[in-house]
Amino acid sequence: MHSEVKGHSRPRCAASALLLMAAAAAAHAQVPADIEAGLRKIGQIVDPACTARLYRPLMPKNDVNSNETPLYPGVTIARDVSFGPHPKDLLDIFTSDKGGANRTVLLYVPGGGGNKTEQQVREANAFYDNIGRWATKNGMVAVMMQRHPGQSWDDPAKDVSAMIQWVQANIGNYKGNPERMFIWAHSAGNGPLGTYIGRPETWGPKGAGVKGAIFMSGQWNIAPLEVPAAGGRGPGGPGNAFAGAGSTCGADAPGTNGIIAGPSAVSPENAPAGRGGRAGALPPADPATQLARSTLPEFKKTKVKLLFASAELDPGIHGSMSPFYQTLHDELCKDGPDHCPVMLFARDESHMSEVFSIDTDDKTVSGDSGVDEEGQVTGRAAAGTRNAPRDAAAIALRSSAAFAKLACSCLGCWYCSCFARGSHQLRTPACLRRKSSTTTSNGA
């Protein structure tokens, strides 16, 4: 495997919006050996319970059930903040006690049944506080969204819109900057976010409201594009993505010990769908209706910067990006290289580990990028990278946290500048090499 970064055109701030997660595209594969063995034993299925049991020992002792104050030292959490009329219109907001105002805002849209706290087994309750903590450690305010089913096809997208508008109006009270917001959706969260980005009628008066969007291991309506069948189980394949879930760790008979207290709790009668599956899914629409509801026209002209991510152990994946992301990527690239999404193929990771690994010793997704001073991209994850951001920051910086800081500080200015690693102070533009970057990959 060999990957390199090369280019010579002028760096541009617009491309840097992608950098929230773009460093992950060249990340070293650092899945601990015992974790990797456990993930491969689970196989290419969606298994929140057994994946949680693998990663829970890497987490802090406390979780959402703990009574300690503060729950995590140095972090203030506003739990179950209401953003709308539905009882499940709820947010968890994470803010580091250190630092000033106007911080980058990271919005997270969960998959499965839409729970901002996983509830399959007791160990799963540690997630997704891990993403909130990771964001605060890297200078961001994290907003974790609770989702719920709707009555109409676009109700989930309207919920995303209501959440974004609430955050725009209120995040200043939590030291966040409403002008520097990025959104990240995992799995079933792709549908609401994809529909939101692709249907402008769901937006608020300030437009889409986010500078960049990360879509991880999911799909949505992009008719009339035809996505090749991936085969196997899971999205894009004919089988059940949850088949065998829980069997490798004795959690195949769903219980109630993972259900938390409070307004975000899953009702036992809704389990297991509300704790993992797509609870409340609407029946499929006919082709004409699908075409009328398609997001593709807006995606072809959106100014929101995009990143698509697939995991090696995702259901239906065979050593490369998901057919859905590849198909949409190739279509968008027809409008020119500036419109090409960044793509990340996370080696050794699974459908659940790509998000459960955040803020642990498994830094495949969230850790060092492996971009050296000469612009060489290293690491096993780099083999799946396509169309890295055309920005010298891809050479100058090392971690996804630094990329996030650059992305959000750079937006709206007329030149690119970067952060010293581990510092919140801007360095001068001279720290950037004056060449942009594209990524090519040869072999795997």
FENWOTA-V122749 format. One record per backbone hydrogen bond with DSSP energy under -0.5 kcal/mol. NH is the residue of the N-H (numbers start at 0). CO is the residue of the C=O. E is the energy in kcal/mol with one decimal. If there is no record, write none. Layout:
# FENWOTA-V122749
nh:NH co:CO e:E
nh:NH co:CO e:E
This chain:
# FENWOTA-V122749
nh:1 co:441 e:-1.3
nh:2 co:376 e:-0.6
nh:3 co:439 e:-1.7
nh:4 co:374 e:-1.1
nh:5 co:437 e:-2.0
nh:11 co:389 e:-0.7
nh:15 co:11 e:-0.6
nh:15 co:12 e:-1.0
nh:16 co:13 e:-1.3
nh:17 co:14 e:-1.6
nh:18 co:15 e:-1.7
nh:19 co:16 e:-0.9
nh:20 co:17 e:-1.2
nh:21 co:17 e:-0.8
nh:22 co:18 e:-0.6
nh:23 co:20 e:-1.2
nh:24 co:21 e:-1.6
nh:25 co:22 e:-1.7
nh:26 co:23 e:-1.9
nh:27 co:367 e:-1.3
nh:29 co:27 e:-0.9
nh:35 co:31 e:-2.9
nh:36 co:32 e:-2.3
nh:37 co:33 e:-1.9
nh:38 co:34 e:-2.7
nh:39 co:35 e:-2.4
nh:40 co:36 e:-1.8
nh:41 co:37 e:-2.0
nh:42 co:38 e:-2.2
nh:44 co:42 e:-1.8
nh:45 co:240 e:-3.1
nh:46 co:44 e:-0.7
nh:50 co:46 e:-2.0
nh:51 co:47 e:-2.5
nh:52 co:48 e:-1.7
nh:53 co:49 e:-1.2
nh:54 co:50 e:-1.9
nh:55 co:51 e:-2.5
nh:57 co:54 e:-1.8
nh:58 co:55 e:-2.0
nh:63 co:124 e:-0.8
nh:65 co:62 e:-2.1
nh:74 co:71 e:-2.0
nh:75 co:94 e:-3.1
nh:77 co:92 e:-2.5
nh:78 co:76 e:-0.7
nh:80 co:90 e:-3.1
nh:82 co:88 e:-2.0
nh:83 co:88 e:-0.8
nh:88 co:85 e:-2.2
nh:89 co:87 e:-2.0
nh:90 co:80 e:-1.8
nh:91 co:143 e:-1.9
nh:92 co:77 e:-2.4
nh:93 co:141 e:-2.6
nh:94 co:75 e:-2.4
nh:96 co:73 e:-3.0
nh:102 co:174 e:-2.6
nh:103 co:138 e:-0.6
nh:104 co:179 e:-2.5
nh:105 co:140 e:-2.9
nh:106 co:104 e:-0.6
nh:106 co:181 e:-2.9
nh:107 co:142 e:-2.9
nh:108 co:183 e:-3.1
nh:109 co:107 e:-0.6
nh:109 co:144 e:-0.7
nh:113 co:110 e:-2.4
nh:117 co:123 e:-0.6
nh:117 co:126 e:-3.3
nh:123 co:120 e:-1.1
nh:124 co:121 e:-1.5
nh:125 co:122 e:-1.3
nh:126 co:123 e:-1.9
nh:129 co:125 e:-0.8
nh:130 co:127 e:-0.7
nh:131 co:127 e:-1.4
nh:132 co:128 e:-2.8
nh:133 co:129 e:-2.2
nh:134 co:130 e:-2.2
nh:135 co:131 e:-1.9
nh:136 co:132 e:-2.2
nh:137 co:133 e:-0.8
nh:137 co:134 e:-0.9
nh:138 co:135 e:-1.4
nh:139 co:134 e:-2.7
nh:140 co:103 e:-2.9
nh:141 co:93 e:-1.9
nh:142 co:105 e:-2.8
nh:143 co:91 e:-3.1
nh:144 co:107 e:-2.6
nh:144 co:142 e:-0.6
nh:145 co:89 e:-2.4
nh:146 co:113 e:-3.1
nh:154 co:151 e:-1.4
nh:157 co:153 e:-2.2
nh:158 co:154 e:-2.0
nh:159 co:155 e:-1.8
nh:160 co:156 e:-2.3
nh:161 co:157 e:-2.6
nh:162 co:158 e:-2.5
nh:163 co:159 e:-2.7
nh:164 co:160 e:-2.7
nh:165 co:161 e:-2.1
nh:166 co:162 e:-2.5
nh:167 co:163 e:-2.7
nh:168 co:164 e:-1.7
nh:169 co:165 e:-1.6
nh:170 co:166 e:-2.9
nh:172 co:169 e:-1.9
nh:173 co:170 e:-1.8
nh:174 co:171 e:-1.4
nh:175 co:170 e:-2.5
nh:176 co:102 e:-2.8
nh:177 co:175 e:-0.6
nh:179 co:176 e:-2.0
nh:181 co:104 e:-2.4
nh:182 co:211 e:-2.1
nh:183 co:106 e:-2.6
nh:184 co:213 e:-2.9
nh:185 co:108 e:-2.0
nh:186 co:215 e:-2.8
nh:188 co:185 e:-2.6
nh:189 co:186 e:-2.5
nh:190 co:187 e:-0.7
nh:191 co:187 e:-0.7
nh:192 co:188 e:-1.9
nh:193 co:189 e:-3.6
nh:194 co:190 e:-2.5
nh:195 co:191 e:-2.1
nh:196 co:192 e:-3.0
nh:197 co:193 e:-2.1
nh:198 co:194 e:-0.8
nh:198 co:195 e:-0.9
nh:201 co:198 e:-2.5
nh:202 co:199 e:-1.6
nh:203 co:206 e:-0.9
nh:206 co:203 e:-1.7
nh:208 co:205 e:-0.5
nh:210 co:180 e:-3.2
nh:211 co:180 e:-0.7
nh:212 co:304 e:-3.0
nh:213 co:182 e:-2.6
nh:214 co:212 e:-0.5
nh:214 co:306 e:-3.0
nh:215 co:184 e:-2.3
nh:215 co:213 e:-0.5
nh:216 co:214 e:-0.5
nh:216 co:308 e:-2.7
nh:221 co:219 e:-0.6
nh:224 co:221 e:-1.9
nh:226 co:224 e:-0.6
nh:227 co:225 e:-0.5
nh:229 co:235 e:-2.1
nh:230 co:235 e:-1.1
nh:233 co:238 e:-0.7
nh:236 co:233 e:-2.9
nh:238 co:231 e:-1.4
nh:240 co:238 e:-0.6
nh:242 co:239 e:-1.6
nh:244 co:241 e:-2.5
nh:246 co:243 e:-2.0
nh:248 co:245 e:-0.9
nh:250 co:245 e:-2.8
nh:251 co:245 e:-0.8
nh:253 co:251 e:-0.7
nh:254 co:119 e:-0.5
nh:258 co:255 e:-1.4
nh:264 co:261 e:-1.8
nh:269 co:266 e:-2.2
nh:270 co:266 e:-0.5
nh:270 co:267 e:-1.1
nh:273 co:269 e:-2.6
nh:274 co:271 e:-1.8
nh:275 co:272 e:-1.3
nh:276 co:271 e:-0.7
nh:278 co:272 e:-0.7
nh:278 co:276 e:-1.7
nh:280 co:277 e:-1.4
nh:289 co:285 e:-2.6
nh:290 co:286 e:-2.4
nh:291 co:287 e:-2.0
nh:292 co:288 e:-1.7
nh:293 co:290 e:-1.1
nh:294 co:220 e:-1.8
nh:298 co:294 e:-2.2
nh:299 co:295 e:-2.0
nh:300 co:297 e:-1.4
nh:301 co:297 e:-1.2
nh:304 co:210 e:-2.2
nh:306 co:212 e:-1.9
nh:307 co:341 e:-2.9
nh:308 co:214 e:-2.4
nh:309 co:343 e:-2.5
nh:311 co:345 e:-2.5
nh:312 co:348 e:-3.0
nh:313 co:310 e:-1.8
nh:316 co:313 e:-1.7
nh:325 co:321 e:-2.7
nh:326 co:322 e:-2.4
nh:327 co:323 e:-2.4
nh:328 co:324 e:-3.0
nh:329 co:325 e:-2.6
nh:330 co:326 e:-1.8
nh:331 co:327 e:-2.6
nh:332 co:328 e:-2.2
nh:333 co:329 e:-0.6
nh:333 co:330 e:-0.9
nh:334 co:331 e:-1.6
nh:335 co:332 e:-1.9
nh:338 co:335 e:-1.8
nh:339 co:336 e:-1.3
nh:341 co:305 e:-2.1
nh:342 co:385 e:-1.5
nh:343 co:307 e:-2.9
nh:344 co:380 e:-0.6
nh:345 co:309 e:-3.0
nh:345 co:343 e:-0.6
nh:346 co:344 e:-1.0
nh:348 co:345 e:-1.1
nh:350 co:312 e:-0.5
nh:353 co:349 e:-1.7
nh:354 co:351 e:-1.3
nh:355 co:351 e:-2.6
nh:356 co:352 e:-2.2
nh:357 co:354 e:-0.9
nh:359 co:356 e:-1.3
nh:362 co:360 e:-1.1
nh:366 co:362 e:-2.1
nh:368 co:397 e:-4.0
nh:371 co:369 e:-0.7
nh:371 co:375 e:-2.2
nh:374 co:371 e:-2.0
nh:376 co:2 e:-0.7
nh:377 co:369 e:-1.8
nh:377 co:375 e:-0.5
nh:380 co:26 e:-1.1
nh:381 co:378 e:-1.1
nh:382 co:379 e:-1.4
nh:383 co:380 e:-1.3
nh:384 co:381 e:-1.8
nh:385 co:342 e:-1.0
nh:386 co:438 e:-0.8
nh:390 co:388 e:-2.2
nh:393 co:390 e:-2.0
nh:394 co:391 e:-1.8
nh:395 co:391 e:-2.0
nh:396 co:392 e:-2.1
nh:399 co:366 e:-0.8
nh:402 co:398 e:-2.4
nh:403 co:399 e:-2.4
nh:404 co:400 e:-2.2
nh:405 co:401 e:-2.6
nh:406 co:402 e:-3.0
nh:407 co:403 e:-2.2
nh:408 co:404 e:-2.2
nh:409 co:405 e:-2.5
nh:410 co:406 e:-1.3
nh:412 co:409 e:-2.2
nh:419 co:424 e:-1.2
nh:422 co:419 e:-2.3
nh:426 co:417 e:-2.8
nh:430 co:427 e:-2.1
nh:431 co:428 e:-2.1
nh:434 co:432 e:-2.3
nh:435 co:8 e:-1.0
nh:437 co:5 e:-2.1
nh:439 co:3 e:-1.6
nh:441 co:1 e:-2.4
